[in-house]
Amino acid sequence: MDFQQLIHSRESIRNFNPHKPIGKETLERILEAGRIAPSAANRQPWRFYLISTEKNLAKIRSCYGRSWFMDAPHVLVVAGKYSLSWMRTSDGYNSLETDLAIAMTHLVLAAEAEGVGTCWIAAFNADELKKSGLFEKDEHIFAMTPLGYPNEGFKKNGLKNRKLLREVVVYL
Ligand SMILES: Cc1cc2nc3c(=O)[nH]c(=O)nc-3n(C[C@H](O)[C@H](O)[C@H](O)COP(=O)(O)O)c2cc1C
């Protein structure tokens, strides 16, 4: 799949096959895409939590109560520490969330290249997630995505509801 095909075929998946876990090598290729992502001053302030055991999945499922989220055989949580990321001294801007968004994008696109479905989730209950005890206290939990194979016939296959190029591009 070339890059244009990849970015057009990726879409949020909210319909997973619960009976088809992802193989270890596939998961590692996805995680590798997060590992090599760029970050400000190359600080790599992230941690990628791959949650696959029933015991730990049960601990985090209550933080986002959609039935399709319950079906995914894995959940990937992207977290990081403000103390590790680069800060601009002139105004205190901290790049943590920018760095984590880039890593998340790498992960999601790598998953697409493997035929693995994702859905970037930000609307989770952060307090519930913290209560799970799976993450470090000073970690900012930035985003999560279920990882799993989409059920047949669910993908829209590139049909995207987006603004037109002329609405978003300014040629000067
Ligand atoms: C930062 C961010 C947060 C999102 N949070 C959620 C979420 O909490 N729940 C959800 O179902 N989708 C969430 N999405 C998915 C978006 O709704 C989706 O990407 C958008 O509608 C475009 O559709 P597509 O991903 O299928 O191209 C999020 C996406 C982004 C980038």
The ligand as a Gaussian input file, in Angstrom:
#p B3LYP/6-31G(d) Opt

LIG

0 1
 C       -7.979000      13.811000      18.827000
 C       -9.086000      12.862000      18.438000
 C       -9.966000      12.416000      19.400000
 C      -10.999000      11.519000      19.062000
 N      -11.803000      11.002000      20.049000
 C      -12.756000      10.103000      19.728000
 C      -13.545000       9.489000      20.745000
 O      -13.378000       9.762000      21.927000
 N      -14.493000       8.589000      20.353000
 C      -14.690000       8.229000      19.046000
 O      -15.544000       7.386000      18.764000
 N      -13.930000       8.778000      18.059000
 C      -12.973000       9.697000      18.368000
 N      -12.170000      10.212000      17.381000
 C      -12.369000       9.801000      15.977000
 C      -12.952000      10.928000      15.130000
 O      -14.327000      11.074000      15.409000
 C      -12.692000      10.603000      13.655000
 O      -11.298000      10.521000      13.427000
 C      -13.288000      11.644000      12.696000
 O      -14.687000      11.671000      12.798000
 C      -12.907000      11.345000      11.233000
 O      -13.336000      10.068000      10.850000
 P      -12.311000       8.939000      10.351000
 O      -11.297000       8.698000      11.478000
 O      -13.160000       7.724000      10.109000
 O      -11.610000       9.430000       9.126000
 C      -11.140000      11.097000      17.708000
 C      -10.220000      11.538000      16.754000
 C       -9.200000      12.393000      17.116000
 C       -8.187000      12.799000      16.061000

